[in-house]
Amino acid sequence: MASTNEVVLDSLGYPIESGWFISGHLEFSGHAGNASLMIPIRGPKGVGTLYVDATKSVGLWTYTAMAVEIDKSKHRINLVTFSPQ
């Protein structure tokens, strides 16, 4: 999602690549689980961090939050928009 988002691409450039030092928490057992990850990303124009929160239920992962923070400006770009049910 980050590598195709126009705002992220304007800020970091194309192509966007992920770094090796992913940090956070990942826990799952069978068909359930949760994840909270921080993934470094970079492009020709800058670097940032991709934040991902997700839950796994009945074997399917659902992103509860996903945002990119641009390191230089500290601007956050929301990649998941929810509407009230």
Gaussian input, Z-matrix of N, CA and C with variables (Angstrom, degrees):
# hf/3-21g

backbone

0 1
 N
 C     1     B1
 C     2     B2     1     A1
 N     3     B3     2     A2     1     D1
 C     4     B4     3     A3     2     D2
 C     5     B5     4     A4     3     D3
 N     6     B6     5     A5     4     D4
 C     7     B7     6     A6     5     D5
 C     8     B8     7     A7     6     D6
 N     9     B9     8     A8     7     D7
 C    10    B10     9     A9     8     D8
 C    11    B11    10    A10     9     D9
 N    12    B12    11    A11    10    D10
 C    13    B13    12    A12    11    D11
 C    14    B14    13    A13    12    D12
 N    15    B15    14    A14    13    D13
 C    16    B16    15    A15    14    D14
 C    17    B17    16    A16    15    D15
 N    18    B18    17    A17    16    D16
 C    19    B19    18    A18    17    D17
 C    20    B20    19    A19    18    D18
 N    21    B21    20    A20    19    D19
 C    22    B22    21    A21    20    D20
 C    23    B23    22    A22    21    D21
 N    24    B24    23    A23    22    D22
 C    25    B25    24    A24    23    D23
 C    26    B26    25    A25    24    D24
 N    27    B27    26    A26    25    D25
 C    28    B28    27    A27    26    D26
 C    29    B29    28    A28    27    D27
 N    30    B30    29    A29    28    D28
 C    31    B31    30    A30    29    D29
 C    32    B32    31    A31    30    D30
 N    33    B33    32    A32    31    D31
 C    34    B34    33    A33    32    D32
 C    35    B35    34    A34    33    D33
 N    36    B36    35    A35    34    D34
 C    37    B37    36    A36    35    D35
 C    38    B38    37    A37    36    D36
 N    39    B39    38    A38    37    D37
 C    40    B40    39    A39    38    D38
 C    41    B41    40    A40    39    D39
 N    42    B42    41    A41    40    D40
 C    43    B43    42    A42    41    D41
 C    44    B44    43    A43    42    D42
 N    45    B45    44    A44    43    D43
 C    46    B46    45    A45    44    D44
 C    47    B47    46    A46    45    D45
 N    48    B48    47    A47    46    D46
 C    49    B49    48    A48    47    D47
 C    50    B50    49    A49    48    D48
 N    51    B51    50    A50    49    D49
 C    52    B52    51    A51    50    D50
 C    53    B53    52    A52    51    D51
 N    54    B54    53    A53    52    D52
 C    55    B55    54    A54    53    D53
 C    56    B56    55    A55    54    D54
 N    57    B57    56    A56    55    D55
 C    58    B58    57    A57    56    D56
 C    59    B59    58    A58    57    D57
 N    60    B60    59    A59    58    D58
 C    61    B61    60    A60    59    D59
 C    62    B62    61    A61    60    D60
 N    63    B63    62    A62    61    D61
 C    64    B64    63    A63    62    D62
 C    65    B65    64    A64    63    D63
 N    66    B66    65    A65    64    D64
 C    67    B67    66    A66    65    D65
 C    68    B68    67    A67    66    D66
 N    69    B69    68    A68    67    D67
 C    70    B70    69    A69    68    D68
 C    71    B71    70    A70    69    D69
 N    72    B72    71    A71    70    D70
 C    73    B73    72    A72    71    D71
 C    74    B74    73    A73    72    D72
 N    75    B75    74    A74    73    D73
 C    76    B76    75    A75    74    D74
 C    77    B77    76    A76    75    D75
 N    78    B78    77    A77    76    D76
 C    79    B79    78    A78    77    D77
 C    80    B80    79    A79    78    D78
 N    81    B81    80    A80    79    D79
 C    82    B82    81    A81    80    D80
 C    83    B83    82    A82    81    D81
 N    84    B84    83    A83    82    D82
 C    85    B85    84    A84    83    D83
 C    86    B86    85    A85    84    D84
 N    87    B87    86    A86    85    D85
 C    88    B88    87    A87    86    D86
 C    89    B89    88    A88    87    D87
 N    90    B90    89    A89    88    D88
 C    91    B91    90    A90    89    D89
 C    92    B92    91    A91    90    D90
 N    93    B93    92    A92    91    D91
 C    94    B94    93    A93    92    D92
 C    95    B95    94    A94    93    D93
 N    96    B96    95    A95    94    D94
 C    97    B97    96    A96    95    D95
 C    98    B98    97    A97    96    D96
 N    99    B99    98    A98    97    D97
 C   100   B100    99    A99    98    D98
 C   101   B101   100   A100    99    D99
 N   102   B102   101   A101   100   D100
 C   103   B103   102   A102   101   D101
 C   104   B104   103   A103   102   D102
 N   105   B105   104   A104   103   D103
 C   106   B106   105   A105   104   D104
 C   107   B107   106   A106   105   D105
 N   108   B108   107   A107   106   D106
 C   109   B109   108   A108   107   D107
 C   110   B110   109   A109   108   D108
 N   111   B111   110   A110   109   D109
 C   112   B112   111   A111   110   D110
 C   113   B113   112   A112   111   D111
 N   114   B114   113   A113   112   D112
 C   115   B115   114   A114   113   D113
 C   116   B116   115   A115   114   D114
 N   117   B117   116   A116   115   D115
 C   118   B118   117   A117   116   D116
 C   119   B119   118   A118   117   D117
 N   120   B120   119   A119   118   D118
 C   121   B121   120   A120   119   D119
 C   122   B122   121   A121   120   D120
 N   123   B123   122   A122   121   D121
 C   124   B124   123   A123   122   D122
 C   125   B125   124   A124   123   D123
 N   126   B126   125   A125   124   D124
 C   127   B127   126   A126   125   D125
 C   128   B128   127   A127   126   D126
 N   129   B129   128   A128   127   D127
 C   130   B130   129   A129   128   D128
 C   131   B131   130   A130   129   D129
 N   132   B132   131   A131   130   D130
 C   133   B133   132   A132   131   D131
 C   134   B134   133   A133   132   D132
 N   135   B135   134   A134   133   D133
 C   136   B136   135   A135   134   D134
 C   137   B137   136   A136   135   D135
 N   138   B138   137   A137   136   D136
 C   139   B139   138   A138   137   D137
 C   140   B140   139   A139   138   D138
 N   141   B141   140   A140   139   D139
 C   142   B142   141   A141   140   D140
 C   143   B143   142   A142   141   D141
 N   144   B144   143   A143   142   D142
 C   145   B145   144   A144   143   D143
 C   146   B146   145   A145   144   D144
 N   147   B147   146   A146   145   D145
 C   148   B148   147   A147   146   D146
 C   149   B149   148   A148   147   D147
 N   150   B150   149   A149   148   D148
 C   151   B151   150   A150   149   D149
 C   152   B152   151   A151   150   D150
 N   153   B153   152   A152   151   D151
 C   154   B154   153   A153   152   D152
 C   155   B155   154   A154   153   D153
 N   156   B156   155   A155   154   D154
 C   157   B157   156   A156   155   D155
 C   158   B158   157   A157   156   D156
 N   159   B159   158   A158   157   D157
 C   160   B160   159   A159   158   D158
 C   161   B161   160   A160   159   D159
 N   162   B162   161   A161   160   D160
 C   163   B163   162   A162   161   D161
 C   164   B164   163   A163   162   D162
 N   165   B165   164   A164   163   D163
 C   166   B166   165   A165   164   D164
 C   167   B167   166   A166   165   D165
 N   168   B168   167   A167   166   D166
 C   169   B169   168   A168   167   D167
 C   170   B170   169   A169   168   D168
 N   171   B171   170   A170   169   D169
 C   172   B172   171   A171   170   D170
 C   173   B173   172   A172   171   D171
 N   174   B174   173   A173   172   D172
 C   175   B175   174   A174   173   D173
 C   176   B176   175   A175   174   D174
 N   177   B177   176   A176   175   D175
 C   178   B178   177   A177   176   D176
 C   179   B179   178   A178   177   D177
 N   180   B180   179   A179   178   D178
 C   181   B181   180   A180   179   D179
 C   182   B182   181   A181   180   D180
 N   183   B183   182   A182   181   D181
 C   184   B184   183   A183   182   D182
 C   185   B185   184   A184   183   D183
 N   186   B186   185   A185   184   D184
 C   187   B187   186   A186   185   D185
 C   188   B188   187   A187   186   D186
 N   189   B189   188   A188   187   D187
 C   190   B190   189   A189   188   D188
 C   191   B191   190   A190   189   D189
 N   192   B192   191   A191   190   D190
 C   193   B193   192   A192   191   D191
 C   194   B194   193   A193   192   D192
 N   195   B195   194   A194   193   D193
 C   196   B196   195   A195   194   D194
 C   197   B197   196   A196   195   D195
 N   198   B198   197   A197   196   D196
 C   199   B199   198   A198   197   D197
 C   200   B200   199   A199   198   D198
 N   201   B201   200   A200   199   D199
 C   202   B202   201   A201   200   D200
 C   203   B203   202   A202   201   D201
 N   204   B204   203   A203   202   D202
 C   205   B205   204   A204   203   D203
 C   206   B206   205   A205   204   D204
 N   207   B207   206   A206   205   D205
 C   208   B208   207   A207   206   D206
 C   209   B209   208   A208   207   D207
 N   210   B210   209   A209   208   D208
 C   211   B211   210   A210   209   D209
 C   212   B212   211   A211   210   D210
 N   213   B213   212   A212   211   D211
 C   214   B214   213   A213   212   D212
 C   215   B215   214   A214   213   D213
 N   216   B216   215   A215   214   D214
 C   217   B217   216   A216   215   D215
 C   218   B218   217   A217   216   D216
 N   219   B219   218   A218   217   D217
 C   220   B220   219   A219   218   D218
 C   221   B221   220   A220   219   D219
 N   222   B222   221   A221   220   D220
 C   223   B223   222   A222   221   D221
 C   224   B224   223   A223   222   D222
 N   225   B225   224   A224   223   D223
 C   226   B226   225   A225   224   D224
 C   227   B227   226   A226   225   D225
 N   228   B228   227   A227   226   D226
 C   229   B229   228   A228   227   D227
 C   230   B230   229   A229   228   D228
 N   231   B231   230   A230   229   D229
 C   232   B232   231   A231   230   D230
 C   233   B233   232   A232   231   D231
 N   234   B234   233   A233   232   D232
 C   235   B235   234   A234   233   D233
 C   236   B236   235   A235   234   D234
 N   237   B237   236   A236   235   D235
 C   238   B238   237   A237   236   D236
 C   239   B239   238   A238   237   D237
 N   240   B240   239   A239   238   D238
 C   241   B241   240   A240   239   D239
 C   242   B242   241   A241   240   D240
 N   243   B243   242   A242   241   D241
 C   244   B244   243   A243   242   D242
 C   245   B245   244   A244   243   D243
 N   246   B246   245   A245   244   D244
 C   247   B247   246   A246   245   D245
 C   248   B248   247   A247   246   D246
 N   249   B249   248   A248   247   D247
 C   250   B250   249   A249   248   D248
 C   251   B251   250   A250   249   D249
 N   252   B252   251   A251   250   D250
 C   253   B253   252   A252   251   D251
 C   254   B254   253   A253   252   D252

   B1=1.4487
   B2=1.5305
   B3=1.3250
   B4=1.4654
   B5=1.5207
   B6=1.3244
   B7=1.4600
   B8=1.5270
   B9=1.3369
   B10=1.4595
   B11=1.5330
   B12=1.3244
   B13=1.4589
   B14=1.5226
   B15=1.3330
   B16=1.4659
   B17=1.5267
   B18=1.3180
   B19=1.4641
   B20=1.5328
   B21=1.3217
   B22=1.4646
   B23=1.5294
   B24=1.3287
   B25=1.4658
   B26=1.5265
   B27=1.3414
   B28=1.4657
   B29=1.5235
   B30=1.3321
   B31=1.4644
   B32=1.5302
   B33=1.3353
   B34=1.4669
   B35=1.5237
   B36=1.3191
   B37=1.4585
   B38=1.5190
   B39=1.3274
   B40=1.4611
   B41=1.5172
   B42=1.3211
   B43=1.4564
   B44=1.5310
   B45=1.3180
   B46=1.4607
   B47=1.5188
   B48=1.3201
   B49=1.4602
   B50=1.5233
   B51=1.3328
   B52=1.4594
   B53=1.5200
   B54=1.3358
   B55=1.4614
   B56=1.5176
   B57=1.3222
   B58=1.4658
   B59=1.5185
   B60=1.3245
   B61=1.4619
   B62=1.5230
   B63=1.3186
   B64=1.4541
   B65=1.5243
   B66=1.3374
   B67=1.4599
   B68=1.5198
   B69=1.3150
   B70=1.4511
   B71=1.5048
   B72=1.3152
   B73=1.4553
   B74=1.5322
   B75=1.3221
   B76=1.4646
   B77=1.5157
   B78=1.3143
   B79=1.4631
   B80=1.5246
   B81=1.3156
   B82=1.4579
   B83=1.5085
   B84=1.3133
   B85=1.4531
   B86=1.5168
   B87=1.3040
   B88=1.4539
   B89=1.5145
   B90=1.3194
   B91=1.4665
   B92=1.5272
   B93=1.3483
   B94=1.4636
   B95=1.5170
   B96=1.3225
   B97=1.4579
   B98=1.5134
   B99=1.3251
   B100=1.4592
   B101=1.5214
   B102=1.3178
   B103=1.4588
   B104=1.5204
   B105=1.3155
   B106=1.4607
   B107=1.5269
   B108=1.3338
   B109=1.4600
   B110=1.5207
   B111=1.3320
   B112=1.4584
   B113=1.5262
   B114=1.3334
   B115=1.4579
   B116=1.5285
   B117=1.3377
   B118=1.4654
   B119=1.5280
   B120=1.3393
   B121=1.4616
   B122=1.5242
   B123=1.3337
   B124=1.4657
   B125=1.5039
   B126=1.3233
   B127=1.4506
   B128=1.5156
   B129=1.3160
   B130=1.4599
   B131=1.5288
   B132=1.3503
   B133=1.4615
   B134=1.5262
   B135=1.3337
   B136=1.4554
   B137=1.5109
   B138=1.3366
   B139=1.4655
   B140=1.5232
   B141=1.3262
   B142=1.4492
   B143=1.5124
   B144=1.3234
   B145=1.4604
   B146=1.5197
   B147=1.3234
   B148=1.4515
   B149=1.5262
   B150=1.3203
   B151=1.4603
   B152=1.5130
   B153=1.3392
   B154=1.4620
   B155=1.5270
   B156=1.3192
   B157=1.4671
   B158=1.5188
   B159=1.3274
   B160=1.4615
   B161=1.5197
   B162=1.3251
   B163=1.4565
   B164=1.5258
   B165=1.3148
   B166=1.4630
   B167=1.5290
   B168=1.3189
   B169=1.4521
   B170=1.5197
   B171=1.2906
   B172=1.4695
   B173=1.5213
   B174=1.3210
   B175=1.4505
   B176=1.5164
   B177=1.3428
   B178=1.4669
   B179=1.5248
   B180=1.3556
   B181=1.4524
   B182=1.5263
   B183=1.3318
   B184=1.4574
   B185=1.5208
   B186=1.3304
   B187=1.4648
   B188=1.5171
   B189=1.3305
   B190=1.4569
   B191=1.5245
   B192=1.3168
   B193=1.4668
   B194=1.5184
   B195=1.3323
   B196=1.4570
   B197=1.5253
   B198=1.3354
   B199=1.4600
   B200=1.5232
   B201=1.3324
   B202=1.4597
   B203=1.5223
   B204=1.3316
   B205=1.4568
   B206=1.5194
   B207=1.3234
   B208=1.4614
   B209=1.5313
   B210=1.3329
   B211=1.4666
   B212=1.5278
   B213=1.3060
   B214=1.4699
   B215=1.5311
   B216=1.3209
   B217=1.4624
   B218=1.5275
   B219=1.3361
   B220=1.4690
   B221=1.5316
   B222=1.3340
   B223=1.4619
   B224=1.5221
   B225=1.3338
   B226=1.4644
   B227=1.5197
   B228=1.3265
   B229=1.4615
   B230=1.5190
   B231=1.3313
   B232=1.4618
   B233=1.5244
   B234=1.3097
   B235=1.4686
   B236=1.5260
   B237=1.3324
   B238=1.4630
   B239=1.5120
   B240=1.3222
   B241=1.4508
   B242=1.5213
   B243=1.3206
   B244=1.4588
   B245=1.5159
   B246=1.3269
   B247=1.4554
   B248=1.5304
   B249=1.3358
   B250=1.4741
   B251=1.5281
   B252=1.3088
   B253=1.4614
   B254=1.5084
   A1=110.74
   A2=116.33
   A3=119.55
   A4=111.32
   A5=117.36
   A6=120.77
   A7=113.32
   A8=117.57
   A9=120.20
   A10=112.82
   A11=117.85
   A12=121.54
   A13=110.12
   A14=117.13
   A15=121.69
   A16=113.26
   A17=117.85
   A18=120.83
   A19=110.48
   A20=116.53
   A21=120.77
   A22=109.70
   A23=116.79
   A24=120.70
   A25=111.67
   A26=117.95
   A27=120.62
   A28=111.25
   A29=116.33
   A30=120.86
   A31=113.41
   A32=117.03
   A33=120.68
   A34=113.86
   A35=117.79
   A36=120.55
   A37=111.85
   A38=114.75
   A39=121.88
   A40=109.34
   A41=118.98
   A42=129.04
   A43=111.59
   A44=115.61
   A45=121.93
   A46=107.77
   A47=115.29
   A48=121.28
   A49=109.26
   A50=116.39
   A51=120.55
   A52=109.66
   A53=114.74
   A54=120.89
   A55=111.08
   A56=115.09
   A57=121.52
   A58=113.51
   A59=118.86
   A60=121.45
   A61=111.63
   A62=115.46
   A63=121.91
   A64=107.67
   A65=115.89
   A66=118.87
   A67=109.26
   A68=115.18
   A69=120.30
   A70=111.82
   A71=115.17
   A72=122.47
   A73=109.25
   A74=115.75
   A75=121.68
   A76=107.77
   A77=115.97
   A78=120.30
   A79=108.09
   A80=116.26
   A81=118.84
   A82=109.63
   A83=114.46
   A84=122.14
   A85=106.94
   A86=115.69
   A87=119.35
   A88=111.83
   A89=115.81
   A90=121.41
   A91=113.99
   A92=118.12
   A93=121.06
   A94=110.17
   A95=115.92
   A96=118.95
   A97=112.02
   A98=115.30
   A99=121.22
   A100=109.14
   A101=114.89
   A102=121.65
   A103=109.20
   A104=115.00
   A105=122.32
   A106=105.50
   A107=116.80
   A108=121.59
   A109=112.23
   A110=115.50
   A111=123.38
   A112=106.42
   A113=116.42
   A114=121.56
   A115=108.47
   A116=117.62
   A117=118.71
   A118=110.34
   A119=115.60
   A120=120.04
   A121=108.58
   A122=115.15
   A123=119.53
   A124=110.55
   A125=113.39
   A126=122.09
   A127=107.98
   A128=118.74
   A129=121.44
   A130=113.91
   A131=117.36
   A132=120.44
   A133=114.03
   A134=118.41
   A135=118.78
   A136=113.47
   A137=114.44
   A138=121.33
   A139=109.40
   A140=115.52
   A141=121.00
   A142=110.31
   A143=114.50
   A144=121.77
   A145=108.76
   A146=115.42
   A147=122.20
   A148=107.59
   A149=116.92
   A150=123.01
   A151=108.41
   A152=116.19
   A153=121.20
   A154=109.32
   A155=116.51
   A156=123.05
   A157=106.21
   A158=116.32
   A159=120.67
   A160=110.22
   A161=114.79
   A162=121.05
   A163=108.54
   A164=114.50
   A165=120.77
   A166=107.90
   A167=115.78
   A168=121.33
   A169=107.88
   A170=116.56
   A171=124.74
   A172=112.06
   A173=115.49
   A174=121.15
   A175=116.24
   A176=118.36
   A177=121.65
   A178=110.53
   A179=116.55
   A180=121.61
   A181=109.37
   A182=115.86
   A183=122.99
   A184=107.81
   A185=116.70
   A186=120.93
   A187=108.96
   A188=116.75
   A189=120.60
   A190=110.85
   A191=117.19
   A192=122.46
   A193=108.22
   A194=115.46
   A195=120.76
   A196=107.00
   A197=115.22
   A198=119.70
   A199=109.32
   A200=115.02
   A201=121.53
   A202=107.58
   A203=115.77
   A204=120.50
   A205=107.86
   A206=116.27
   A207=122.17
   A208=107.13
   A209=117.39
   A210=121.16
   A211=112.94
   A212=117.25
   A213=120.82
   A214=112.36
   A215=117.32
   A216=121.20
   A217=113.66
   A218=117.49
   A219=123.97
   A220=112.14
   A221=117.45
   A222=122.81
   A223=108.90
   A224=116.84
   A225=121.48
   A226=110.25
   A227=114.30
   A228=121.82
   A229=107.56
   A230=116.94
   A231=122.66
   A232=108.92
   A233=117.03
   A234=120.95
   A235=112.67
   A236=117.67
   A237=121.77
   A238=107.37
   A239=116.00
   A240=120.96
   A241=108.54
   A242=115.09
   A243=120.29
   A244=109.93
   A245=115.41
   A246=119.83
   A247=107.35
   A248=117.57
   A249=120.25
   A250=111.13
   A251=116.03
   A252=120.91
   A253=109.96
   D1=-39.48
   D2=-179.00
   D3=-66.34
   D4=-38.24
   D5=-174.67
   D6=-74.36
   D7=-8.77
   D8=178.56
   D9=-117.18
   D10=-1.87
   D11=-179.57
   D12=-77.04
   D13=126.58
   D14=-175.54
   D15=-61.10
   D16=-38.66
   D17=-179.10
   D18=-68.45
   D19=-41.54
   D20=177.17
   D21=-63.97
   D22=-44.72
   D23=179.59
   D24=-62.86
   D25=-38.35
   D26=176.50
   D27=-62.92
   D28=-36.12
   D29=-177.18
   D30=-80.61
   D31=-40.50
   D32=-173.59
   D33=-106.98
   D34=-19.04
   D35=-177.77
   D36=88.83
   D37=176.79
   D38=-179.04
   D39=-123.48
   D40=135.79
   D41=4.48
   D42=-87.23
   D43=159.67
   D44=174.60
   D45=-100.82
   D46=132.60
   D47=-179.66
   D48=-123.51
   D49=148.78
   D50=177.12
   D51=-92.10
   D52=150.23
   D53=177.91
   D54=-85.97
   D55=176.97
   D56=-176.77
   D57=-89.01
   D58=-24.72
   D59=-170.82
   D60=-95.35
   D61=72.28
   D62=177.40
   D63=-77.17
   D64=133.64
   D65=178.22
   D66=-126.93
   D67=165.12
   D68=178.55
   D69=132.88
   D70=-148.19
   D71=-172.63
   D72=-136.36
   D73=132.67
   D74=176.04
   D75=-137.45
   D76=123.81
   D77=-179.00
   D78=-142.54
   D79=127.39
   D80=175.32
   D81=-154.46
   D82=153.89
   D83=178.71
   D84=-147.26
   D85=113.16
   D86=-179.49
   D87=63.90
   D88=-118.37
   D89=-173.84
   D90=-98.38
   D91=10.47
   D92=-178.40
   D93=-133.98
   D94=155.09
   D95=176.74
   D96=172.31
   D97=-177.44
   D98=176.11
   D99=-152.44
   D100=157.40
   D101=-179.28
   D102=-145.15
   D103=141.68
   D104=172.60
   D105=-139.62
   D106=105.47
   D107=-169.92
   D108=-124.74
   D109=149.35
   D110=171.37
   D111=-121.87
   D112=119.36
   D113=-173.92
   D114=-121.47
   D115=118.22
   D116=176.96
   D117=-68.92
   D118=137.25
   D119=176.64
   D120=-132.51
   D121=157.14
   D122=179.50
   D123=-150.38
   D124=154.32
   D125=174.33
   D126=-139.48
   D127=178.69
   D128=-177.61
   D129=-63.18
   D130=-20.87
   D131=-177.30
   D132=-102.23
   D133=-6.92
   D134=-178.88
   D135=169.29
   D136=-175.63
   D137=-178.97
   D138=-128.47
   D139=160.95
   D140=179.33
   D141=-161.27
   D142=-173.84
   D143=178.28
   D144=-130.07
   D145=131.64
   D146=174.94
   D147=-95.95
   D148=121.19
   D149=177.12
   D150=-103.52
   D151=130.89
   D152=-178.01
   D153=-133.61
   D154=127.54
   D155=169.01
   D156=-119.94
   D157=130.30
   D158=-178.17
   D159=-146.72
   D160=155.13
   D161=174.08
   D162=-126.93
   D163=149.38
   D164=178.10
   D165=-115.36
   D166=125.39
   D167=178.49
   D168=-139.68
   D169=136.69
   D170=-175.97
   D171=46.53
   D172=38.07
   D173=175.45
   D174=84.92
   D175=0.33
   D176=-177.85
   D177=-115.63
   D178=132.51
   D179=175.38
   D180=-85.18
   D181=134.48
   D182=175.47
   D183=-122.24
   D184=127.31
   D185=177.90
   D186=-80.25
   D187=116.23
   D188=178.61
   D189=-88.63
   D190=-24.54
   D191=175.43
   D192=-156.80
   D193=142.31
   D194=174.86
   D195=-154.92
   D196=123.66
   D197=-177.95
   D198=-148.78
   D199=153.19
   D200=174.34
   D201=-112.32
   D202=130.47
   D203=172.34
   D204=-106.05
   D205=124.07
   D206=178.69
   D207=-80.92
   D208=122.60
   D209=-174.09
   D210=-58.08
   D211=-45.64
   D212=-173.35
   D213=-65.37
   D214=-44.95
   D215=-175.15
   D216=-99.27
   D217=-14.90
   D218=-173.70
   D219=64.19
   D220=14.67
   D221=177.31
   D222=-72.13
   D223=135.26
   D224=177.58
   D225=-105.97
   D226=135.06
   D227=-179.68
   D228=-115.13
   D229=115.41
   D230=-179.44
   D231=-76.40
   D232=126.25
   D233=-179.78
   D234=-102.74
   D235=-9.43
   D236=179.48
   D237=-126.44
   D238=123.39
   D239=178.19
   D240=-114.62
   D241=128.23
   D242=179.47
   D243=-109.77
   D244=148.29
   D245=172.72
   D246=-116.71
   D247=144.62
   D248=-179.90
   D249=-60.12
   D250=144.84
   D251=179.98
   D252=-99.70

